[in-house]
Amino acid sequence: MSEQVLRFGITDGNGHRAATWKLWTPPNKSDVYLSCRELRGALKASLHQSGQWHIAYSQETFEEVVKDAIPAKHNRFIKTWTKPKNIATGITLAIRIVIPHSAVTSPISDKESDINWIPNCTKPYATEIDIMIISPSTPVTGWPGKNKMGTKPIGSYQIANDETVWAVYQVVDMPDLTPVTKGKGSFYKGRSYNDLKSGKLRALVLGKEQDGSRVLYDCAVIGKN
């Protein structure tokens, strides 16, 4: 079995996009990986067949960029958790990606022709992309969430243990992100406040849903006037 890959992102249809994503499984494996393509492998989510899941920096990125910017007791693993309970028989909602309508600000390049483009939602809503893992013994009519959640398909592939990995999307109410503005941040090695003054910045925010799944919020950064 060869490497299985899905690439996708949100577009406004007028040359702009939000972040783009790669969902993949290596040849003859049953682990699932998700990364934001703009980060070029510096950070990814690893959904291992063992049920031990995490979001972490690559070892190289951690050693060269992150290590000196965080407390010594921390390591490259941003968050670890165990595979959540099924949302229905044989169906695991692994990770959600939520993209507010306002996050579609980056220009699309000529090199992004391999992306499965998803239309941006209307204001003031957000688009939720759901990564689901389906047991081989669970029949699915069409795609997961089609009837009860009103999802639409992005794509799917089968992995070595015969499970099927699906990416689907739906339009949802805009989440309350006001808690994100609270707290204290730090800069990576070689970065400073001046780097925040450049245009077209994006931010990824990690959260947790009540069903045990993790959620990544893809947001555009808007400076204060």
Order of alpha helices (4+ residues) and beta strands (2+ residues): beta-beta-beta-beta-beta-beta-beta-beta-beta-beta-beta-beta-beta-beta
